């Protein structure tokens, strides 16, 4: 199944704050989780943290939840419109030197938002769940037009 991915992080190249996977199948539940951000940049403190809408969990809980969410899908495809979102998702699978969470397989796809048309901001901009939902809507509308 395709999952539309968005992540929020603490400034350019910063640590992960929140991540969401919104399945293509609207009947399937999304995945959304956040980590504590003890030293946010000013922009993140103003725009991201106030709209998290979920209590932060430990990194271990987020990693386990992320892997558990995907484990039963034999061919998950994570679709994002920004490379760093994919990098943060991939890093969640790494648990230590030479070790990773058990995932049968996983694929990543980076789409150019300019090519799929305008992505209407989510109902809560800079909220990963809202932004991943908006990406799904934009991609599905683009595919319908094509």
OpenMM code with the backbone's topology and positions (N, CA, C; nanometers):
from openmm import Vec3, app, unit

residues = "UNK UNK UNK UNK UNK UNK UNK UNK UNK UNK UNK UNK UNK UNK UNK UNK UNK UNK UNK UNK UNK UNK UNK UNK UNK UNK UNK UNK UNK UNK UNK UNK UNK UNK UNK UNK UNK UNK UNK UNK UNK UNK UNK UNK UNK UNK UNK UNK UNK UNK UNK UNK UNK UNK UNK UNK UNK UNK UNK UNK UNK UNK UNK UNK UNK UNK UNK UNK UNK UNK UNK UNK UNK UNK UNK UNK UNK UNK UNK UNK UNK UNK UNK UNK UNK UNK UNK UNK UNK UNK UNK UNK UNK UNK UNK UNK UNK UNK UNK UNK UNK UNK UNK UNK UNK UNK UNK UNK UNK UNK UNK UNK UNK UNK UNK UNK UNK UNK UNK UNK UNK UNK UNK UNK UNK UNK UNK UNK UNK UNK UNK UNK UNK UNK UNK UNK UNK UNK UNK UNK UNK UNK UNK UNK UNK UNK".split()
positions = [
    Vec3(0.0851, -0.1178, 0.0000),
    Vec3(0.0000, 0.0000, 0.0000),
    Vec3(0.0893, 0.1237, 0.0000),
    Vec3(0.0385, 0.2304, -0.0552),
    Vec3(0.1085, 0.3593, -0.0493),
    Vec3(0.0707, 0.4311, 0.0792),
    Vec3(0.1705, 0.4948, 0.1367),
    Vec3(0.1522, 0.5784, 0.2544),
    Vec3(0.2139, 0.7134, 0.2231),
    Vec3(0.1405, 0.8182, 0.2491),
    Vec3(0.1904, 0.9524, 0.2249),
    Vec3(0.2534, 1.0008, 0.3550),
    Vec3(0.3752, 1.0496, 0.3425),
    Vec3(0.4626, 1.0763, 0.4560),
    Vec3(0.4894, 1.2249, 0.4704),
    Vec3(0.4868, 1.2692, 0.5944),
    Vec3(0.5361, 1.4027, 0.6258),
    Vec3(0.6043, 1.3955, 0.7612),
    Vec3(0.7065, 1.4774, 0.7774),
    Vec3(0.7788, 1.4844, 0.9034),
    Vec3(0.8077, 1.6303, 0.9353),
    Vec3(0.8163, 1.6571, 1.0622),
    Vec3(0.8585, 1.7889, 1.1093),
    Vec3(0.9851, 1.7676, 1.1899),
    Vec3(1.0779, 1.8604, 1.1773),
    Vec3(1.2047, 1.8464, 1.2464),
    Vec3(1.2526, 1.9833, 1.2907),
    Vec3(1.3505, 1.9832, 1.3786),
    Vec3(1.3961, 2.1043, 1.4448),
    Vec3(1.4939, 2.1826, 1.3593),
    Vec3(1.4412, 2.2533, 1.2599),
    Vec3(1.5250, 2.3327, 1.1711),
    Vec3(1.5923, 2.2475, 1.0651),
    Vec3(1.6607, 2.3125, 0.9718),
    Vec3(1.7261, 2.2434, 0.8607),
    Vec3(1.8262, 2.1418, 0.9150),
    Vec3(1.8086, 2.0148, 0.8777),
    Vec3(1.8999, 1.9100, 0.9236),
    Vec3(1.8811, 1.8721, 1.0691),
    Vec3(1.7755, 1.9220, 1.1314),
    Vec3(1.7549, 1.8998, 1.2740),
    Vec3(1.6922, 1.7662, 1.3078),
    Vec3(1.6814, 1.7428, 1.4359),
    Vec3(1.6252, 1.6183, 1.4875),
    Vec3(1.4761, 1.6101, 1.4589),
    Vec3(1.4291, 1.4882, 1.4418),
    Vec3(1.2882, 1.4609, 1.4170),
    Vec3(1.2025, 1.5071, 1.5345),
    Vec3(1.0909, 1.5702, 1.5023),
    Vec3(0.9923, 1.6094, 1.6032),
    Vec3(0.8665, 1.5249, 1.5886),
    Vec3(0.8150, 1.5154, 1.4666),
    Vec3(0.6938, 1.4351, 1.4454),
    Vec3(0.6964, 1.3739, 1.3061),
    Vec3(0.6207, 1.2651, 1.2926),
    Vec3(0.6135, 1.1952, 1.1642),
    Vec3(0.4743, 1.1360, 1.1495),
    Vec3(0.4252, 1.1383, 1.0258),
    Vec3(0.2938, 1.0818, 0.9965),
    Vec3(0.2989, 1.0021, 0.8679),
    Vec3(0.2244, 0.8931, 0.8669),
    Vec3(0.2005, 0.8130, 0.7483),
    Vec3(0.0498, 0.8071, 0.7297),
    Vec3(0.0031, 0.8525, 0.6149),
    Vec3(-0.1398, 0.8502, 0.5840),
    Vec3(-0.1585, 0.7521, 0.4695),
    Vec3(-0.2288, 0.6415, 0.4952),
    Vec3(-0.2461, 0.5417, 0.3896),
    Vec3(-0.3322, 0.5918, 0.2757),
    Vec3(-0.3060, 0.5371, 0.1570),
    Vec3(-0.3876, 0.5712, 0.0410),
    Vec3(-0.5339, 0.5339, 0.0663),
    Vec3(-0.5561, 0.4201, 0.1307),
    Vec3(-0.6895, 0.3738, 0.1658),
    Vec3(-0.7414, 0.4575, 0.2829),
    Vec3(-0.8385, 0.5427, 0.2550),
    Vec3(-0.8893, 0.6328, 0.3578),
    Vec3(-0.9542, 0.5599, 0.4747),
    Vec3(-0.9905, 0.4328, 0.4568),
    Vec3(-1.0515, 0.3559, 0.5648),
    Vec3(-0.9468, 0.3043, 0.6638),
    Vec3(-0.8205, 0.3019, 0.6223),
    Vec3(-0.7134, 0.2530, 0.7093),
    Vec3(-0.6662, 0.3663, 0.8007),
    Vec3(-0.6319, 0.3345, 0.9247),
    Vec3(-0.5888, 0.4385, 1.0178),
    Vec3(-0.4492, 0.4906, 0.9832),
    Vec3(-0.4244, 0.6176, 1.0096),
    Vec3(-0.2903, 0.6725, 0.9880),
    Vec3(-0.1986, 0.6404, 1.1058),
    Vec3(-0.0713, 0.6671, 1.0869),
    Vec3(0.0270, 0.6627, 1.1953),
    Vec3(0.0724, 0.8059, 1.2198),
    Vec3(0.0747, 0.8463, 1.3453),
    Vec3(0.1215, 0.9806, 1.3794),
    Vec3(0.1814, 0.9759, 1.5184),
    Vec3(0.3035, 1.0253, 1.5320),
    Vec3(0.3692, 1.0269, 1.6625),
    Vec3(0.4684, 1.1427, 1.6662),
    Vec3(0.5023, 1.1825, 1.7885),
    Vec3(0.5937, 1.2950, 1.8075),
    Vec3(0.6941, 1.2634, 1.9172),
    Vec3(0.8070, 1.3304, 1.9087),
    Vec3(0.9120, 1.3240, 2.0097),
    Vec3(0.9201, 1.4588, 2.0808),
    Vec3(0.9734, 1.4593, 2.2001),
    Vec3(0.9966, 1.5851, 2.2707),
    Vec3(1.1036, 1.6648, 2.1953),
    Vec3(1.0907, 1.7947, 2.2016),
    Vec3(1.1880, 1.8841, 2.1381),
    Vec3(1.2317, 1.9845, 2.2442),
    Vec3(1.3329, 1.9479, 2.3238),
    Vec3(1.3707, 2.0313, 2.4380),
    Vec3(1.4361, 2.1653, 2.4028),
    Vec3(1.4942, 2.1775, 2.2839),
    Vec3(1.5616, 2.3018, 2.2456),
    Vec3(1.5180, 2.3421, 2.1046),
    Vec3(1.3912, 2.3802, 2.0885),
    Vec3(1.3429, 2.4125, 1.9541),
    Vec3(1.4011, 2.5428, 1.9016),
    Vec3(1.4133, 2.5497, 1.7685),
    Vec3(1.4463, 2.6777, 1.7078),
    Vec3(1.3267, 2.7706, 1.7317),
    Vec3(1.3474, 2.8977, 1.7142),
    Vec3(1.2377, 2.9933, 1.7361),
    Vec3(1.1212, 2.9647, 1.6416),
    Vec3(1.1517, 2.9342, 1.5151),
    Vec3(1.0457, 2.9070, 1.4173),
    Vec3(0.9661, 2.7830, 1.4571),
    Vec3(1.0349, 2.6773, 1.4981),
    Vec3(0.9691, 2.5530, 1.5395),
    Vec3(0.8826, 2.5775, 1.6627),
    Vec3(0.9341, 2.6543, 1.7586),
    Vec3(0.8566, 2.6843, 1.8799),
    Vec3(0.7283, 2.7586, 1.8464),
    Vec3(0.7339, 2.8433, 1.7450),
    Vec3(0.6170, 2.9231, 1.7077),
    Vec3(0.5200, 2.8487, 1.6158),
    Vec3(0.5733, 2.7672, 1.5230),
    Vec3(0.4886, 2.7101, 1.4179),
    Vec3(0.4611, 2.5602, 1.4277),
    Vec3(0.5503, 2.4830, 1.4860),
    Vec3(0.5353, 2.3368, 1.4869),
    Vec3(0.4831, 2.2852, 1.6215),
    Vec3(0.5499, 2.3216, 1.7286),
    Vec3(0.5119, 2.2666, 1.8591),
    Vec3(0.3675, 2.2976, 1.8994),
    Vec3(0.3155, 2.4174, 1.8699),
    Vec3(0.1760, 2.4441, 1.9098),
    Vec3(0.0717, 2.3596, 1.8368),
    Vec3(0.1076, 2.2966, 1.7246),
    Vec3(0.0080, 2.2197, 1.6485),
    Vec3(0.0383, 2.0698, 1.6471),
    Vec3(0.1208, 2.0219, 1.7387),
    Vec3(0.1511, 1.8788, 1.7417),
    Vec3(0.0259, 1.7939, 1.7622),
    Vec3(-0.0616, 1.8333, 1.8516),
    Vec3(-0.1870, 1.7614, 1.8775),
    Vec3(-0.1681, 1.6181, 1.9251),
    Vec3(-0.0504, 1.5854, 1.9761),
    Vec3(-0.0245, 1.4520, 2.0289),
    Vec3(0.0861, 1.4649, 2.1338),
    Vec3(0.0759, 1.3850, 2.2379),
    Vec3(0.1781, 1.3882, 2.3428),
    Vec3(0.3053, 1.3209, 2.2919),
    Vec3(0.4205, 1.3804, 2.3189),
    Vec3(0.5460, 1.3186, 2.2768),
    Vec3(0.5684, 1.1841, 2.3461),
    Vec3(0.6327, 1.0931, 2.2728),
    Vec3(0.6706, 0.9628, 2.3256),
    Vec3(0.8219, 0.9517, 2.3193),
    Vec3(0.8766, 0.8464, 2.3767),
    Vec3(1.0212, 0.8255, 2.3675),
    Vec3(1.0580, 0.7829, 2.2257),
    Vec3(1.1844, 0.7989, 2.1907),
    Vec3(1.2275, 0.7570, 2.0572),
    Vec3(1.2041, 0.6069, 2.0381),
    Vec3(1.2298, 0.5281, 2.1416),
    Vec3(1.2073, 0.3842, 2.1325),
    Vec3(1.0615, 0.3511, 2.1055),
    Vec3(0.9700, 0.4210, 2.1712),
    Vec3(0.8270, 0.3987, 2.1473),
    Vec3(0.7893, 0.4380, 2.0043),
    Vec3(0.8446, 0.5492, 1.9564),
    Vec3(0.8135, 0.5922, 1.8198),
    Vec3(0.8674, 0.4913, 1.7193),
    Vec3(0.9906, 0.4467, 1.7381),
    Vec3(1.0521, 0.3485, 1.6478),
    Vec3(0.9688, 0.2205, 1.6456),
    Vec3(0.9330, 0.1706, 1.7642),
    Vec3(0.8538, 0.0472, 1.7710),
    Vec3(0.7174, 0.0660, 1.7054),
    Vec3(0.6522, 0.1778, 1.7327),
    Vec3(0.5211, 0.2035, 1.6743),
    Vec3(0.5264, 0.2163, 1.5230),
    Vec3(0.6283, 0.2832, 1.4726),
    Vec3(0.6471, 0.3014, 1.3287),
    Vec3(0.6657, 0.1659, 1.2596),
    Vec3(0.7556, 0.0842, 1.3137),
    Vec3(0.7815, -0.0478, 1.2544),
    Vec3(0.6594, -0.1383, 1.2673),
    Vec3(0.5933, -0.1363, 1.3821),
    Vec3(0.4742, -0.2189, 1.4023),
    Vec3(0.3631, -0.1794, 1.3057),
    Vec3(0.3517, -0.0505, 1.2769),
    Vec3(0.2490, -0.0023, 1.1848),
    Vec3(0.2682, -0.0604, 1.0453),
    Vec3(0.3934, -0.0754, 1.0037),
    Vec3(0.4240, -0.1208, 0.8680),
    Vec3(0.4468, -0.2713, 0.8549),
    Vec3(0.4668, -0.3426, 0.9654),
    Vec3(0.5154, -0.4809, 0.9596),
    Vec3(0.4232, -0.5761, 0.8831),
    Vec3(0.2940, -0.5562, 0.8872),
    Vec3(0.2035, -0.6501, 0.8208),
    Vec3(0.1791, -0.6180, 0.6734),
    Vec3(0.2322, -0.5077, 0.6264),
    Vec3(0.2184, -0.4728, 0.4853),
    Vec3(0.3352, -0.5357, 0.4095),
    Vec3(0.3081, -0.6251, 0.3142),
    Vec3(0.4185, -0.6918, 0.2444),
    Vec3(0.4963, -0.6015, 0.1493),
    Vec3(0.4398, -0.4868, 0.1115),
    Vec3(0.5079, -0.4004, 0.0146),
    Vec3(0.4735, -0.2534, 0.0366),
    Vec3(0.5123, -0.1976, 0.1524),
    Vec3(0.4791, -0.0572, 0.1762),
    Vec3(0.5621, 0.0365, 0.0892),
    Vec3(0.4965, 0.1400, 0.0391),
    Vec3(0.5613, 0.2443, -0.0388),
    Vec3(0.5355, 0.3768, 0.0319),
    Vec3(0.6411, 0.4403, 0.0808),
    Vec3(0.6293, 0.5684, 0.1485),
    Vec3(0.6578, 0.6792, 0.0475),
    Vec3(0.5615, 0.7696, 0.0321),
    Vec3(0.5689, 0.8770, -0.0669),
    Vec3(0.5808, 1.0097, 0.0059),
    Vec3(0.6814, 1.0886, -0.0302),
    Vec3(0.7017, 1.2193, 0.0315),
    Vec3(0.7357, 1.3219, -0.0752),
    Vec3(0.7195, 1.4486, -0.0381),
    Vec3(0.7537, 1.5562, -0.1306),
    Vec3(0.8771, 1.6342, -0.0857),
    Vec3(0.9519, 1.5764, 0.0109),
    Vec3(1.0750, 1.6402, 0.0553),
    Vec3(1.1733, 1.5316, 0.0979),
    Vec3(1.2991, 1.5356, 0.0502),
    Vec3(1.3949, 1.4284, 0.0778),
    Vec3(1.4196, 1.4029, 0.2268),
    Vec3(1.4223, 1.5065, 0.3050),
    Vec3(1.4522, 1.4895, 0.4474),
    Vec3(1.3445, 1.4088, 0.5186),
    Vec3(1.2205, 1.4169, 0.4718),
    Vec3(1.1139, 1.3355, 0.5298),
    Vec3(1.1457, 1.1875, 0.5122),
    Vec3(1.1910, 1.1505, 0.3923),
    Vec3(1.2276, 1.0118, 0.3662),
    Vec3(1.3474, 0.9692, 0.4505),
    Vec3(1.4441, 1.0590, 0.4661),
    Vec3(1.5629, 1.0277, 0.5462),
    Vec3(1.5240, 1.0006, 0.6912),
    Vec3(1.4367, 1.0828, 0.7462),
    Vec3(1.3938, 1.0610, 0.8854),
    Vec3(1.3181, 0.9292, 0.8994),
    Vec3(1.2339, 0.8961, 0.8031),
    Vec3(1.1598, 0.7694, 0.8075),
    Vec3(1.2568, 0.6512, 0.8020),
    Vec3(1.3543, 0.6571, 0.7131),
    Vec3(1.4514, 0.5477, 0.7014),
    Vec3(1.5337, 0.5342, 0.8295),
    Vec3(1.5719, 0.6463, 0.8888),
    Vec3(1.6508, 0.6413, 1.0123),
    Vec3(1.5752, 0.5767, 1.1276),
    Vec3(1.4415, 0.5844, 1.1244),
    Vec3(1.3638, 0.5217, 1.2313),
    Vec3(1.3781, 0.3695, 1.2308),
    Vec3(1.4177, 0.3129, 1.1203),
    Vec3(1.4323, 0.1682, 1.1114),
    Vec3(1.5658, 0.1191, 1.1661),
    Vec3(1.6620, 0.2081, 1.1830),
    Vec3(1.7946, 0.1720, 1.2329),
    Vec3(1.7907, 0.1731, 1.3860),
    Vec3(1.8261, 0.0581, 1.4465),
    Vec3(1.8194, 0.0479, 1.5929),
    Vec3(1.9566, 0.0427, 1.6587),
    Vec3(2.0611, 0.0289, 1.5801),
    Vec3(2.1962, 0.0239, 1.6346),
    Vec3(2.2926, -0.0167, 1.5255),
    Vec3(2.4200, -0.0258, 1.5586),
    Vec3(2.5196, -0.0648, 1.4579),
    Vec3(2.4857, -0.2004, 1.3959),
    Vec3(2.4601, -0.2006, 1.2660),
    Vec3(2.4293, -0.3237, 1.1950),
    Vec3(2.2939, -0.3847, 1.2289),
    Vec3(2.2065, -0.3086, 1.2953),
    Vec3(2.0760, -0.3627, 1.3357),
    Vec3(1.9643, -0.2704, 1.2883),
    Vec3(1.8524, -0.3335, 1.2514),
    Vec3(1.7362, -0.2558, 1.2104),
    Vec3(1.6087, -0.3278, 1.2523),
    Vec3(1.4990, -0.2527, 1.2525),
    Vec3(1.3686, -0.3110, 1.2822),
    Vec3(1.3325, -0.4088, 1.1708),
    Vec3(1.2629, -0.5165, 1.2044),
    Vec3(1.2254, -0.6123, 1.0999),
    Vec3(1.1126, -0.5585, 1.0117),
    Vec3(1.1470, -0.5303, 0.8895),
    Vec3(1.0511, -0.4873, 0.7877),
    Vec3(1.0760, -0.5793, 0.6689),
    Vec3(0.9717, -0.6429, 0.6175),
    Vec3(0.9902, -0.7368, 0.5057),
    Vec3(1.0566, -0.6680, 0.3881),
    Vec3(1.0029, -0.5549, 0.3509),
    Vec3(1.0609, -0.4713, 0.2464),
    Vec3(0.9956, -0.3354, 0.2615),
    Vec3(1.0587, -0.2375, 0.2055),
    Vec3(1.0013, -0.1027, 0.2087),
    Vec3(1.0582, -0.0271, 0.0898),
    Vec3(0.9725, 0.0550, 0.0289),
    Vec3(1.0162, 0.1379, -0.0830),
    Vec3(0.9852, 0.2828, -0.0498),
    Vec3(1.0650, 0.3712, -0.1076),
    Vec3(1.0484, 0.5142, -0.0868),
    Vec3(1.0343, 0.5825, -0.2225),
    Vec3(0.9467, 0.6812, -0.2293),
    Vec3(0.9278, 0.7574, -0.3529),
    Vec3(0.9252, 0.9054, -0.3180),
    Vec3(1.0071, 0.9801, -0.3903),
    Vec3(1.0106, 1.1247, -0.3748),
    Vec3(0.9398, 1.1860, -0.4939),
    Vec3(0.8377, 1.2672, -0.4685),
    Vec3(0.7650, 1.3335, -0.5761),
    Vec3(0.7953, 1.4827, -0.5713),
    Vec3(0.7980, 1.5424, -0.6872),
    Vec3(0.8217, 1.6860, -0.6983),
    Vec3(0.6871, 1.7564, -0.6873),
    Vec3(0.6644, 1.8349, -0.5828),
    Vec3(0.5339, 1.8988, -0.5671),
    Vec3(0.4985, 1.9920, -0.6833),
    Vec3(0.5977, 2.0439, -0.7531),
    Vec3(0.5707, 2.1298, -0.8685),
    Vec3(0.5046, 2.0497, -0.9801),
    Vec3(0.5456, 1.9246, -0.9952),
    Vec3(0.4920, 1.8414, -1.1024),
    Vec3(0.3517, 1.7887, -1.0739),
    Vec3(0.3179, 1.7681, -0.9471),
    Vec3(0.1849, 1.7146, -0.9176),
    Vec3(0.0810, 1.8247, -0.9010),
    Vec3(0.1255, 1.9475, -0.9018),
    Vec3(0.0316, 2.0582, -0.8875),
    Vec3(0.0336, 2.1107, -0.7457),
    Vec3(-0.0384, 2.2139, -0.7221),
    Vec3(-0.0316, 2.2756, -0.5888),
    Vec3(-0.0850, 2.1822, -0.4810),
    Vec3(-0.0098, 2.1767, -0.3742),
    Vec3(-0.0547, 2.1019, -0.2570),
    Vec3(-0.1180, 2.2034, -0.1634),
    Vec3(-0.2464, 2.1914, -0.1475),
    Vec3(-0.3158, 2.2832, -0.0579),
    Vec3(-0.2654, 2.2573, 0.0832),
    Vec3(-0.2340, 2.3611, 0.1581),
    Vec3(-0.1865, 2.3383, 0.2949),
    Vec3(-0.2876, 2.2559, 0.3723),
    Vec3(-0.2356, 2.1749, 0.4628),
    Vec3(-0.3231, 2.0972, 0.5488),
    Vec3(-0.4077, 2.1892, 0.6351),
    Vec3(-0.5045, 2.1317, 0.6990),
    Vec3(-0.5908, 2.2117, 0.7864),
    Vec3(-0.5124, 2.2686, 0.9035),
    Vec3(-0.4003, 2.2059, 0.9368),
    Vec3(-0.3115, 2.2544, 1.0425),
    Vec3(-0.1699, 2.2555, 0.9869),
    Vec3(-0.1312, 2.3619, 0.9152),
    Vec3(0.0033, 2.3645, 0.8567),
    Vec3(0.1113, 2.3366, 0.9612),
    Vec3(0.2126, 2.2629, 0.9190),
    Vec3(0.3275, 2.2233, 1.0012),
    Vec3(0.2912, 2.1181, 1.1047),
    Vec3(0.1744, 2.0563, 1.0877),
    Vec3(0.1372, 1.9380, 1.1635),
    Vec3(0.1562, 1.8231, 1.0651),
    Vec3(0.2439, 1.7280, 1.0988),
    Vec3(0.2799, 1.6221, 1.0042),
    Vec3(0.1585, 1.5433, 0.9564),
    Vec3(0.0638, 1.5155, 1.0443),
    Vec3(-0.0548, 1.4390, 1.0035),
    Vec3(-0.1388, 1.5177, 0.9037),
    Vec3(-0.1592, 1.6441, 0.9306),
    Vec3(-0.2360, 1.7292, 0.8399),
    Vec3(-0.1649, 1.7443, 0.7058),
    Vec3(-0.0350, 1.7634, 0.7094),
    Vec3(0.0409, 1.7818, 0.5857),
    Vec3(0.0483, 1.6527, 0.5035),
    Vec3(0.0588, 1.5369, 0.5688),
    Vec3(0.0592, 1.4095, 0.4956),
    Vec3(-0.0776, 1.3850, 0.4318),
    Vec3(-0.1831, 1.4240, 0.5004),
    Vec3(-0.3185, 1.4115, 0.4451),
    Vec3(-0.3338, 1.5007, 0.3223),
    Vec3(-0.2787, 1.6215, 0.3286),
    Vec3(-0.2841, 1.7136, 0.2142),
    Vec3(-0.2037, 1.6588, 0.0963),
    Vec3(-0.0897, 1.5955, 0.1245),
    Vec3(-0.0098, 1.5347, 0.0178),
    Vec3(-0.0881, 1.4220, -0.0491),
    Vec3(-0.1553, 1.3395, 0.0307),
    Vec3(-0.2369, 1.2327, -0.0290),
    Vec3(-0.3429, 1.2916, -0.1216),
    Vec3(-0.4121, 1.3942, -0.0760),
    Vec3(-0.5172, 1.4561, -0.1586),
    Vec3(-0.4590, 1.5108, -0.2887),
    Vec3(-0.3436, 1.5754, -0.2817),
    Vec3(-0.2822, 1.6325, -0.4020),
    Vec3(-0.2387, 1.5228, -0.4987),
    Vec3(-0.1781, 1.4166, -0.4468),
    Vec3(-0.1332, 1.3078, -0.5341),
    Vec3(-0.2510, 1.2378, -0.6002),
    Vec3(-0.3543, 1.2090, -0.5248),
    Vec3(-0.4695, 1.1391, -0.5818),
    Vec3(-0.5395, 1.2265, -0.6847),
    Vec3(-0.5486, 1.3580, -0.6601),
    Vec3(-0.6097, 1.4487, -0.7570),
    Vec3(-0.5245, 1.4554, -0.8838),
    Vec3(-0.3935, 1.4595, -0.8686),
    Vec3(-0.3019, 1.4613, -0.9844),
    Vec3(-0.3198, 1.3345, -1.0686),
    Vec3(-0.3261, 1.2202, -1.0030),
    Vec3(-0.3395, 1.0936, -1.0752),
    Vec3(-0.4750, 1.0846, -1.1464),
    Vec3(-0.5759, 1.1437, -1.0890),
    Vec3(-0.7074, 1.1442, -1.1521),
    Vec3(-0.7064, 1.2285, -1.2799),
    Vec3(-0.6298, 1.3399, -1.2765),
    Vec3(-0.6204, 1.4286, -1.3929),
    Vec3(-0.5354, 1.3671, -1.5032),
    Vec3(-0.4401, 1.2851, -1.4660),
    Vec3(-0.3446, 1.2294, -1.5635),
    Vec3(-0.4055, 1.1198, -1.6477),
] * unit.nanometer
topology = app.Topology()
chain = topology.addChain("A")
for resn in residues:
    res = topology.addResidue(resn, chain)
    for name in ("N", "CA", "C"):
        topology.addAtom(name, app.Element.getBySymbol(name[0]), res)
